[in-house]
Amino acid sequence: MAALKITKKHHKHFNNPFPSSPTVLPSIQGTLSFNSQKVPSHQIFSIGKDFQLLWSSKDGGLLSISHHSCPSRPIWSTMPGQAFVSAALVETEVEESRGSFAVKDGDVHLVCNHQTIEEIRLIDQFDPSLEPKCQDSPSGHPGLEQKKYMNGTQFPILLITGWVFSMKKKKRQFQKDGIRAEIQFETKDPSTRARYWLLFDQKNNNQVGFQVMLGQPNFKLRQKASSTASGRYRGFRRRLGRIKKRRLGFCWYTSRPRGYVTVSSAEKEIQDKRVEESTQFNRVCLTYSSEANERFYGFGEQFSHLDFKGKRVPIFVQEQGIGRGDQPITFAANLVSYRAGGDWSTTYAPSPFYMTSKMRSLYLEGYDYSVFDLTMNDRVQIQMHGSSVQGRILHGNSPSELIEHFTETIGRPPELPEWIISGAVVGMQGGTETVRHIWNKLKTYNVPISAFWLQDWVGQRETLIGSQLWWNWEVDTKRYYGWQQLVQDLSARHIKVLTYCNPCLAPTHEKPNKRRNHFEEAKSLDILVKDKHGQPYMVPNTAFDVGMLDLTHPKTAGWFKQILQEMVDDGVRGWMADFGEGLPVDATLYSGEDPISAHNRYPELWAQINREFVEEWKSNCVGKVKEDPQEALVFFMRAGFRNSPKWGMLFWEGDQMVSWQANDGIKSAVTGLLSSGLSGYAFNHSDIGGYCAVNLPFIKYRRSEELLLRWMELNAFTTVFRTHEGNKPSCNSQFYSNHQTLSQFARFAEVYRAWKFYRIQLVKEAAQKGLPVCRHLFLHYPEDEHVHSLSYQQFLVGTEILVAPVLDKGKKNVKVYFPVGESCDWQHIWTGKLYRGQGCEAWVEAPIGYPAVFVKTGSTIGETFVKNLRDFNIL
């Protein structure tokens, strides 16, 4: 068992403001050979009834999978003469601090980077020869695993077997710059080896499943080197640091000293050493070909990039970070709290899925930590933390087909109730009197309102960092006196009330007016996540510690649903289901599962509990409530993983900075919207104006009026038009600040209402096909090369509306690109001007209140939208 070290840095202050990137396992490369006695020189094998695999021994051997409808277009292929399965044994450290995680690769004890193919075999039905009998198989029982894998599959399936191995090392002395040292080179004789099994089977008419399993390597770990020897080694390694690693190849990494497993979990570090005589691999890599100009999209909700070619993409749920590389805020966040600034890859809702500009697509199943290495022009390498990898390869002729096929398997959201997409969702805090006051203001401006979202319904507490919510999920009757009457009064005007909750509970012994203590209730029911001592795991969160619900415990769902039931009994019709990304990776769960894997599954479980309650509540309704579609419930959340679109109803993008910046400001809100849409998250939106303000002596981020107005323009063309006061309301311009902000808010709530008819249509399409409401132009113009260079600059609403938001301070115009592939022109909604050129750019005037928005000429959707704008006195 390889080393896993978990280091807690929750309370580490005055940190390095420029933390180095976590060390990573470099790309593993090796050779491929095959048994010419058993493996033919060239053959086509069927995979199910719709797919085929071509094996060719040319150029050292390669595999290529294609669909029968287009056999000349591979959807997956290996590199000629290159190993496509490899494995390693690597020490790993996970650094954790308040929902932020850095996974670091340490010493590499073993790499099996070369591969043989011993046999390629078709299996037309379950084969008795696959019954367990091989001792070096995964867990000693490959047959059982393969039999389980083939359950319900479409025959024939394809089984490829062989060995992964390393080469023996030969030492050679060398001298450079006066430094004498030894370096190891590979010889032709194999050293360590292990069996592998690669299965391909047809899952449906557009997906091929794959599974790689590894046996145990044929060696035993030696005792860890003494501290003296280890010290000498570290000095030797530093002296060699001036020699480029690429010249040494992988031998540099495999020459590191071998040692045992250490697991540590403590505030600073407490080591629990365990030694096992034999071990299993904890990395399995799958390598296959790519093209230099191939663009990679997806990977869940990503905020900094849309095309990931040339990058290493880690798939791990966590806090997105404060700044994520934008300065100076990332500097300040990292200084105050360890790695709190995040980086370009940190996100609440990643997904191990992608599609490419060459119409290739793949996703991983399971929940283990994985990294997609796209740094090489000619290949992709998936590095999975574990001893097996399983996933699916998708066939599709267009991006929309690939999304449809992907969501067909992982699941799609239900249709949103019409009320949530009919008008503005007004985010408010302050209590009953404040809500009624703002409501009266909005009436005078005739703002169409769907709901009031009252985040602070549970009351507020004063902490070291300011006012924060009490995480005890019941109404604070002092702050919201006459709560039920307020809900009823709003309901009488067809305005819903939304609240807030999350899967964490804070001790409330200091809260003066509580009726229930949910933390103590959960503790007595034994449904809180535990630490290694069997006690409730108190997880640091901002200025206080909380207990997390163990969502794997069979009692948890029922208990939390009772809390939700009490909330809706008062008339509440929706809530923000916050958090879900912070499960500690050294927690102990009721299910006994690996907490690192459970960490990625936790937000899906959180969504599932909320969704189940929504469905159960509706099914238990009677009379008019049951029949009235306006009486449906809605929840929205930020954390997610691959299957979250199945369980979540609506998503929002979390806590963007109140800034114009690209990695964590208004621009990142567009990038996250489009990347998530390409990954199955059909319904997404951001807080109008952003969330995170900073008011430090030398670093200030305050929401300006201009930023707020431009964000209103942007969000008027997303699924939900919702405001948020932010973490520091007094520092931010608000929609109710003055006549200008109220007028703009009313105006763009009406713009949002003007395309409601089309939004309803897109919501239905999303529920049926998984296509997002807001779309990157790649989705409909994949052949247009210029489209691939676009990120946040512009997007489509469905297919009929083109939006180019103003995302820079002080700008009054934008450059708009009109894609190749349309037979019609684009009409500017404000002036009626037609833009006839395809594949051309134009500068378009866009003063505040008049963002660059276009509709297709001759489109019924476009004509109706423009007519509605006139009817609402917007044009």
Residue pairs with C-beta under 8 A, 6 or more apart in sequence:
1 261
1 274
1 276
1 279
1 280
1 282
2 89
2 90
2 91
2 92
2 109
2 261
2 279
2 282
3 91
3 92
3 106
3 107
3 259
3 260
3 261
3 262
3 263
4 91
4 92
4 93
4 94
4 261
4 262
4 263
5 91
5 92
5 93
5 94
5 106
5 262
5 263
5 264
5 269
5 271
6 93
6 94
6 96
6 263
6 264
6 265
6 585
6 586
7 93
7 94
7 95
7 96
7 264
7 268
7 269
8 96
8 97
8 265
8 266
8 267
8 268
9 15
9 95
9 96
9 97
9 338
9 339
10 96
10 97
10 98
10 267
10 338
10 540
11 267
11 540
12 97
12 337
12 338
13 336
13 337
14 335
14 336
15 334
15 335
15 336
15 337
15 338
15 339
16 334
16 335
17 330
17 331
17 332
17 334
17 335
17 341
18 331
18 334
19 102
19 334
19 338
19 339
21 343
22 95
22 102
22 103
22 104
22 105
23 104
23 105
23 106
24 104
24 105
24 312
24 371
25 88
25 90
25 105
25 108
25 283
25 383
26 245
26 250
26 253
27 373
27 375
27 376
27 381
28 83
28 86
28 88
28 111
28 113
28 250
28 285
28 287
28 381
28 383
29 82
29 83
29 113
29 250
29 287
30 82
30 83
30 86
30 113
30 114
30 115
30 250
31 60
31 81
31 82
31 83
31 114
31 115
32 60
32 61
32 78
32 81
32 82
32 83
32 84
32 114
32 115
32 116
32 117
33 60
33 61
33 114
33 115
33 116
33 117
34 57
34 61
34 116
34 117
34 118
34 162
35 116
35 117
35 118
35 119
35 162
36 57
38 118
38 119
39 55
39 57
39 117
39 118
39 119
39 120
40 55
40 57
40 120
41 56
41 57
42 55
42 56
42 57
42 58
43 54
43 55
43 120
44 52
44 53
44 54
44 55
45 52
45 53
45 54
45 55
45 120
45 122
45 156
45 158
46 52
46 122
46 156
47 53
47 65
47 156
47 157
47 158
47 200
47 201
47 202
47 208
48 153
48 154
48 155
48 156
48 157
48 201
48 202
48 208
49 68
49 154
49 202
50 67
50 68
50 69
50 202
50 205
50 206
50 395
51 65
51 66
51 67
51 68
51 200
51 202
51 208
51 395
52 65
52 66
52 68
52 71
53 63
53 64
53 65
53 158
53 200
54 63
54 64
54 65
54 66
55 61
55 62
55 63
55 120
56 62
56 64
58 80
59 80
59 81
60 80
60 81
60 82
61 80
61 81
61 117
62 77
62 78
62 79
62 80
62 81
63 77
63 78
63 84
63 160
64 74
64 76
64 77
64 78
65 74
65 75
65 76
65 77
65 200
65 208
65 393
66 72
66 73
66 74
66 75
67 73
67 75
67 206
67 395
69 395
70 397
73 359
75 208
75 359
75 360
75 361
75 393
75 394
75 395
76 208
76 288
76 360
76 362
76 393
77 288
77 289
78 84
78 287
78 288
78 289
79 287
79 288
79 289
79 378
79 379
82 287
82 379
83 113
83 114
83 115
83 164
83 287
84 115
84 286
84 287
84 288
85 115
85 164
85 196
85 198
85 212
85 284
85 285
85 286
85 287
86 111
86 112
86 113
86 114
86 115
86 164
86 284
86 285
86 287
87 111
87 112
87 164
87 194
87 196
87 214
87 217
87 281
87 283
87 284
87 285
87 387
88 108
88 110
88 111
88 112
88 281
88 282
88 283
88 285
89 108
89 109
89 110
89 111
89 217
89 279
89 281
89 282
89 283
90 105
90 106
90 107
90 108
90 109
90 282
90 283
91 105
91 106
91 107
91 108
91 109
91 259
92 103
92 104
92 105
92 106
92 282
92 385
93 103
93 104
93 106
94 101
94 102
94 103
94 104
94 585
94 596
95 101
95 102
95 104
95 338
95 339
96 584
96 585
97 337
97 338
97 339
97 340
98 319
98 337
98 340
98 540
98 541
98 542
98 582
99 318
99 319
99 541
99 581
99 582
100 318
100 319
100 321
100 338
100 339
100 340
100 342
100 346
101 316
101 318
101 585
102 339
103 314
103 316
103 369
103 385
107 256
107 257
107 258
107 259
108 253
108 254
108 256
109 221
109 256
109 258
109 259
110 166
110 192
110 217
110 219
110 254
110 258
110 281
111 166
111 250
111 253
111 254
112 164
112 165
112 166
112 192
112 193
112 194
112 217
112 281
113 164
113 166
113 250
114 164
114 165
114 166
114 167
114 190
115 162
115 163
115 164
115 165
115 196
116 162
116 163
116 165
117 160
117 161
117 162
118 161
118 162
118 163
119 159
119 160
119 161
119 162
120 158
120 159
120 160
121 158
121 159
121 160
121 161
122 156
122 157
122 158
122 159
123 130
123 150
123 155
123 156
123 157
123 158
123 159
124 155
124 156
125 155
126 147
126 150
130 142
130 143
130 146
130 147
131 143
131 147
132 140
132 141
132 142
132 143
132 144
133 143
134 140
134 142
134 195
134 215
136 194
136 195
136 215
136 216
136 218
137 143
137 195
137 197
137 213
137 215
138 145
138 197
138 213
138 214
138 215
138 387
138 388
139 145
142 197
142 213
142 215
145 213
146 159
146 197
146 199
149 199
149 201
149 209
149 211
149 390
150 157
150 199
150 201
153 201
153 202
153 203
153 209
154 201
154 202
154 203
155 201
157 199
157 200
157 201
157 202
158 199
158 200
158 201
159 197
159 198
159 199
160 197
160 198
160 199
160 200
161 195
161 196
161 197
161 198
162 195
162 196
163 193
163 194
163 195
163 196
164 193
164 194
164 196
164 214
165 190
165 191
165 192
165 193
165 194
166 186
166 190
166 191
166 192
166 193
166 254
167 186
167 187
167 188
167 189
167 190
167 191
168 186
168 187
168 189
168 190
168 191
169 184
169 185
169 186
169 187
169 191
169 251
169 254
169 255
170 184
170 185
170 186
170 187
171 182
171 183
171 184
172 182
172 183
172 184
172 185
173 180
173 181
173 182
174 180
174 181
174 182
174 183
175 181
176 243
177 242
179 239
179 240
181 236
181 239
181 240
183 248
183 251
183 252
183 255
184 251
184 254
184 255
185 251
186 251
192 217
192 218
192 219
193 217
193 218
194 214
194 215
194 216
194 217
194 218
194 281
195 214
195 215
196 212
196 213
196 214
196 215
197 211
197 212
197 213
198 210
198 211
198 212
199 209
199 210
199 211
199 213
200 208
200 209
200 210
201 208
201 209
202 208
202 209
203 209
203 392
203 409
204 408
204 409
206 394
206 395
206 396
206 401
206 405
206 408
207 392
207 393
207 394
207 395
207 405
207 409
208 392
208 393
208 395
209 390
209 391
209 392
209 393
210 390
210 391
210 392
210 393
211 388
211 389
211 390
212 284
212 286
212 388
212 389
212 390
213 387
213 388
214 280
214 281
214 284
214 387
214 388
216 278
216 279
216 280
217 279
217 280
217 281
219 278
220 277
220 278
220 279
221 258
221 259
221 260
221 275
221 276
221 277
221 278
221 279
222 258
222 259
223 259
223 260
223 275
224 230
224 257
224 258
224 259
224 260
225 233
225 257
225 259
229 257
230 257
233 256
233 257
240 252
245 252
260 273
260 274
260 275
260 276
261 273
261 274
261 275
261 276
261 279
262 271
262 272
262 273
262 274
263 271
263 272
263 274
264 270
264 271
264 272
265 272
265 532
265 586
280 387
281 387
282 385
282 386
282 387
283 383
283 384
283 385
283 386
284 384
284 386
284 387
284 388
284 389
285 381
285 382
285 383
285 384
286 381
286 382
286 384
286 389
287 379
287 380
287 381
287 382
288 379
288 380
289 378
289 379
289 380
290 309
290 356
290 374
290 376
290 377
290 378
290 379
290 380
291 358
291 377
291 378
292 377
292 378
293 357
294 309
294 356
294 357
294 358
294 360
295 307
295 309
295 356
295 357
295 778
295 788
296 307
296 308
296 309
296 354
296 355
296 356
296 372
296 374
297 306
297 307
297 308
297 354
297 355
297 356
297 357
297 399
297 675
297 678
297 776
297 778
298 351
298 353
298 354
298 355
298 675
298 678
298 679
299 308
299 313
299 315
299 350
299 351
299 352
299 353
299 354
299 372
299 675
299 679
300 315
300 347
300 349
300 350
300 351
300 353
300 640
300 641
300 642
300 675
300 676
300 679
300 681
301 347
301 348
301 349
301 350
301 351
301 640
301 651
301 653
301 672
301 675
301 676
301 679
301 681
301 684
302 308
302 345
302 347
302 350
302 671
302 672
302 675
302 676
303 320
303 324
303 344
303 347
303 653
303 663
303 664
303 668
303 671
303 672
303 675
304 324
304 325
304 344
304 345
304 662
304 663
304 668
304 671
305 311
305 344
305 671
305 675
305 791
306 671
306 674
306 675
306 678
306 776
306 790
306 791
307 788
307 791
308 354
308 372
308 374
309 374
310 374
310 375
311 345
311 374
311 375
312 371
312 372
312 373
312 374
312 375
313 345
313 371
313 372
313 374
314 345
314 350
314 369
314 370
314 371
315 350
315 351
315 352
315 364
315 369
315 370
315 371
315 372
315 600
316 350
316 369
316 599
316 600
317 347
317 348
317 349
317 350
317 580
317 581
317 599
317 600
317 602
317 603
317 639
317 640
317 641
318 346
318 347
318 348
318 581
318 582
319 340
319 342
319 346
319 348
319 581
319 582
320 342
320 346
320 347
320 348
320 654
320 655
320 664
321 330
321 333
321 339
321 340
321 341
321 342
321 343
321 346
321 664
322 329
322 330
322 333
322 340
322 341
322 342
322 655
322 657
322 664
322 692
323 329
323 330
323 331
323 332
323 333
323 341
323 342
323 657
323 661
323 663
323 664
324 330
324 341
324 342
324 343
324 344
324 346
324 663
324 664
324 668
325 341
325 342
325 343
325 344
325 663
325 664
326 657
326 659
326 661
326 662
326 663
326 664
326 665
328 699
329 341
329 657
329 659
329 664
329 694
329 699
329 701
330 341
330 342
331 341
332 341
332 694
332 696
332 699
333 340
333 341
333 342
334 340
334 341
342 664
344 663
347 672
348 581
348 603
348 638
348 639
348 640
348 653
348 654
349 603
349 638
349 639
349 640
349 641
349 644
349 651
349 676
349 681
350 641
351 363
351 640
351 641
351 642
351 679
351 680
352 363
352 364
352 370
352 372
352 391
352 642
353 361
353 362
353 363
353 364
353 406
353 642
353 679
353 680
354 361
354 362
354 363
354 372
355 361
355 394
355 396
355 399
355 402
355 403
355 406
355 678
357 778
357 782
357 788
359 396
359 397
359 398
359 399
359 402
359 782
361 393
361 394
361 396
361 402
361 405
361 406
362 391
362 392
362 393
362 394
363 391
363 392
363 394
363 406
363 410
363 642
364 370
364 382
364 384
364 389
364 390
364 391
364 642
365 390
365 391
365 392
366 386
366 389
366 390
366 597
367 597
367 598
367 599
367 600
367 601
367 641
368 384
368 385
368 386
368 596
368 597
368 600
369 384
369 385
369 596
369 597
369 600
370 382
370 383
370 384
370 385
370 389
371 382
371 383
372 380
372 381
372 382
373 380
373 381
373 382
373 383
374 380
382 389
385 596
392 409
394 402
394 405
394 406
395 405
396 402
396 404
396 405
398 782
399 678
399 778
399 779
399 780
399 782
400 769
400 771
400 779
400 780
403 678
403 680
403 769
403 770
403 771
403 772
403 779
404 769
404 770
404 771
406 680
406 770
407 645
407 680
407 682
407 769
407 770
408 770
410 642
410 643
410 645
410 646
410 680
411 643
411 645
411 646
411 647
412 645
412 646
412 680
412 682
412 766
412 767
412 768
412 769
412 770
413 645
413 646
413 648
413 649
413 650
413 682
413 683
413 766
413 767
414 649
414 767
415 763
415 764
415 766
415 767
416 634
416 649
416 650
416 683
416 719
416 763
417 629
417 630
417 632
417 633
417 634
418 629
418 630
418 760
419 450
419 451
419 494
419 496
419 573
419 630
419 632
420 450
420 451
420 496
420 574
420 634
420 650
420 720
421 450
421 719
421 720
421 756
421 759
421 760
421 763
422 448
422 450
422 753
422 756
423 447
423 448
423 449
423 450
423 721
423 749
423 752
423 753
424 447
424 448
424 449
424 450
424 721
424 722
424 723
424 745
424 749
424 752
425 450
425 451
425 452
425 453
425 498
425 720
425 721
425 722
425 723
426 438
426 442
426 449
426 451
426 452
426 453
426 722
426 723
426 735
427 453
427 455
427 687
427 688
427 722
427 723
427 724
427 725
428 434
428 435
428 438
428 452
428 453
428 454
428 455
428 725
429 454
429 455
429 456
429 460
429 725
429 729
430 456
431 456
431 479
431 480
431 481
432 479
432 480
432 481
432 482
432 483
432 486
435 452
435 454
435 486
436 486
438 736
439 452
439 490
441 736
441 742
442 449
442 736
442 742
442 746
445 742
445 743
445 745
445 746
446 746
447 742
447 745
447 746
447 749
448 749
448 750
448 752
448 753
449 495
449 749
450 495
450 496
451 495
451 496
451 497
451 498
451 573
451 574
452 490
452 495
452 496
452 497
452 498
453 498
453 499
453 500
453 574
453 576
453 722
454 480
454 497
454 498
454 499
454 500
455 469
455 499
455 500
455 576
455 724
456 469
456 476
456 479
456 500
457 475
457 476
457 479
457 480
457 483
457 499
457 500
458 469
458 470
458 471
458 472
458 473
458 474
458 475
458 476
458 499
458 500
459 469
459 470
459 476
459 478
459 479
459 511
459 513
460 467
460 468
460 469
460 470
460 476
460 479
461 467
461 468
461 469
461 470
461 510
461 511
462 468
463 542
463 543
463 544
464 543
465 542
465 543
466 727
466 728
468 542
468 543
468 544
469 500
470 476
470 506
470 508
470 511
470 514
471 502
471 504
471 505
471 506
471 546
472 505
472 506
472 508
472 511
472 514
472 516
472 517
472 518
472 519
473 501
473 518
473 563
473 567
474 514
474 515
474 516
474 518
474 563
474 566
475 483
475 570
476 513
477 483
477 513
478 513
480 486
483 570
484 570
484 571
486 497
487 497
487 570
487 571
487 572
488 571
490 496
490 497
491 497
491 571
494 630
496 573
496 574
497 571
497 572
497 573
497 574
498 572
498 573
498 574
498 575
498 576
498 634
499 567
499 572
499 574
499 575
499 576
500 575
500 576
500 578
501 563
501 564
501 567
501 575
501 576
501 577
501 578
502 577
502 578
502 579
502 580
503 548
503 549
503 551
503 560
503 579
503 580
503 606
504 539
504 541
504 546
504 547
504 548
504 549
504 579
504 582
505 518
505 519
505 522
505 528
505 546
505 547
505 548
505 549
506 519
506 544
506 545
506 546
506 547
507 517
507 519
507 520
507 547
508 514
508 517
508 518
508 519
509 517
518 563
519 546
519 547
521 559
522 528
522 547
522 549
522 559
523 536
523 547
525 555
525 559
526 553
526 555
527 549
527 550
527 553
527 555
527 556
527 559
527 590
528 536
528 537
528 547
528 548
528 549
528 550
529 536
529 537
529 539
529 547
529 548
529 549
529 550
529 583
529 584
529 587
529 588
529 589
530 536
530 537
530 550
530 587
530 588
530 589
531 537
531 586
531 587
531 588
532 586
532 588
534 588
536 547
537 547
537 548
537 584
537 587
537 588
538 545
538 546
538 547
539 545
539 546
539 547
539 548
539 582
539 584
541 582
548 582
548 583
548 587
549 556
549 560
550 556
550 589
550 590
551 557
551 602
551 605
551 606
551 609
552 589
552 590
552 591
552 593
552 598
552 605
553 589
553 590
553 591
554 590
556 609
557 609
557 612
560 609
561 609
561 612
561 613
561 616
564 575
564 610
564 613
564 617
565 613
565 617
567 575
568 617
568 633
573 631
573 632
573 633
573 634
574 633
574 634
574 635
574 636
575 635
576 635
576 636
576 637
576 652
577 606
577 607
577 610
577 635
577 636
577 637
578 637
578 638
579 606
579 638
579 639
580 602
580 603
580 606
580 607
580 637
580 638
580 639
580 640
581 602
581 603
581 638
581 639
583 595
583 598
583 599
583 602
584 595
585 595
585 596
585 599
586 595
587 595
587 598
588 595
589 595
589 598
591 598
600 641
601 641
602 639
603 637
603 639
603 640
603 641
603 644
604 640
604 641
604 642
604 643
604 644
604 647
606 637
606 639
607 637
607 640
607 644
607 647
607 648
608 647
610 635
610 637
610 647
611 635
611 647
611 648
611 649
613 633
614 632
614 633
614 634
614 635
614 649
617 633
618 626
618 632
618 633
621 631
624 631
625 631
634 649
634 650
635 648
635 649
635 650
636 648
636 649
636 650
636 651
636 652
636 720
637 644
637 648
637 650
637 651
637 652
638 651
638 652
638 653
638 654
640 648
640 651
640 681
642 680
644 651
644 681
645 680
645 681
645 682
645 770
648 681
649 683
650 683
650 684
650 685
650 719
650 720
651 676
651 681
651 683
651 684
651 685
652 684
652 685
652 686
652 687
652 720
652 722
653 669
653 672
653 673
653 676
653 684
653 685
653 686
653 687
654 691
655 687
655 691
655 692
655 727
656 664
656 665
656 666
656 668
656 669
656 686
656 687
656 690
656 691
656 692
657 664
657 665
657 690
657 691
657 692
657 694
657 701
658 665
658 689
658 690
658 691
658 692
658 693
658 701
658 702
658 703
658 704
658 707
658 726
658 732
659 665
659 666
659 690
659 701
659 707
660 666
660 667
660 707
660 807
660 808
660 809
661 667
661 668
662 668
662 671
662 792
664 692
665 690
666 690
666 707
666 710
666 711
666 714
666 807
667 792
667 807
668 792
669 686
669 690
669 711
669 714
670 714
670 791
670 792
670 795
670 805
670 807
671 791
671 792
672 684
672 686
673 684
673 685
673 686
673 718
673 774
673 795
674 774
674 775
674 776
674 791
674 792
674 795
675 776
676 684
676 772
677 684
677 772
677 773
677 774
677 775
677 776
677 779
678 772
678 776
678 778
678 779
680 770
681 772
682 766
682 767
682 770
682 771
682 772
682 773
683 719
683 720
683 763
683 766
683 772
683 773
684 718
684 719
684 772
684 774
685 715
685 718
685 719
685 720
685 721
685 722
686 711
686 714
686 715
686 718
687 722
687 723
687 724
687 726
688 708
688 711
688 712
688 715
688 721
688 722
688 723
688 724
688 735
689 703
689 707
689 708
689 711
689 712
689 723
689 724
689 726
689 732
689 733
689 734
690 703
690 707
690 711
690 724
690 726
691 724
691 726
691 727
692 701
692 726
692 727
693 701
693 702
693 703
693 726
693 727
693 728
693 731
693 732
694 700
694 701
694 728
695 701
695 702
695 728
695 731
702 728
702 731
702 732
702 733
703 726
703 731
703 732
703 733
704 733
704 809
705 733
705 737
705 738
705 740
705 741
706 809
706 810
706 848
707 733
707 809
708 732
708 733
708 734
708 735
708 741
709 740
709 741
709 744
709 848
709 849
710 805
710 806
710 807
710 848
710 851
712 735
712 744
712 745
712 748
713 748
713 805
713 806
713 848
713 849
713 851
714 803
714 805
714 807
714 851
715 721
715 722
715 748
715 752
716 748
716 749
716 751
716 752
717 752
717 755
717 774
717 797
717 801
717 803
717 805
717 853
718 773
718 774
719 759
719 763
719 773
719 774
721 748
721 749
721 752
723 734
723 735
723 745
725 732
725 734
726 732
733 741
734 741
735 741
735 742
735 744
735 745
736 742
736 745
744 848
744 849
747 849
747 874
750 872
750 874
751 869
751 874
753 868
753 872
754 865
754 868
754 869
754 872
754 874
755 797
755 801
755 865
755 868
757 864
757 868
758 797
758 798
758 800
758 801
758 861
758 864
758 865
759 773
761 798
762 771
762 773
762 797
762 798
763 773
765 771
765 798
766 772
766 773
771 779
772 779
773 797
773 798
774 795
774 796
774 797
775 795
775 796
775 797
775 798
775 799
776 787
776 790
776 795
776 796
777 784
777 787
777 790
777 794
777 795
777 796
777 817
777 819
778 787
778 788
779 796
780 796
780 799
780 819
780 821
781 787
781 819
781 820
781 821
783 820
783 821
784 819
784 820
784 821
784 839
786 817
786 819
786 820
786 839
787 817
787 819
790 817
792 807
793 804
793 807
793 814
793 815
793 817
794 802
794 803
794 804
794 805
794 816
794 817
794 852
795 802
795 803
796 802
796 803
797 803
798 861
799 856
800 855
800 856
800 859
800 861
800 862
800 865
801 853
801 854
801 855
801 861
801 862
801 865
802 816
802 818
802 826
802 853
802 854
802 855
803 851
803 852
803 853
803 854
804 814
804 815
804 816
804 844
804 846
804 851
804 852
804 853
805 814
805 851
805 852
806 812
806 814
806 846
806 848
806 851
806 852
811 846
812 845
812 846
812 847
813 843
813 844
813 845
813 846
814 843
814 844
814 846
814 852
815 841
815 842
815 843
815 844
816 835
816 841
816 842
816 843
816 844
816 852
816 854
817 840
817 841
818 826
818 835
818 837
818 838
818 839
818 840
818 841
818 842
819 838
819 839
820 838
820 839
821 838
822 838
822 856
824 856
824 857
824 858
824 859
825 834
825 835
825 836
825 856
825 857
826 834
826 835
826 854
826 855
826 856
826 857
827 833
827 834
827 835
827 854
827 855
827 856
827 857
827 862
827 866
828 834
828 835
828 844
828 852
828 853
828 854
829 853
829 854
829 855
829 865
829 866
829 869
829 875
830 850
830 853
830 875
834 857
835 842
835 854
844 852
846 852
855 861
855 862
855 863
855 865
855 866
856 862
866 875
869 875
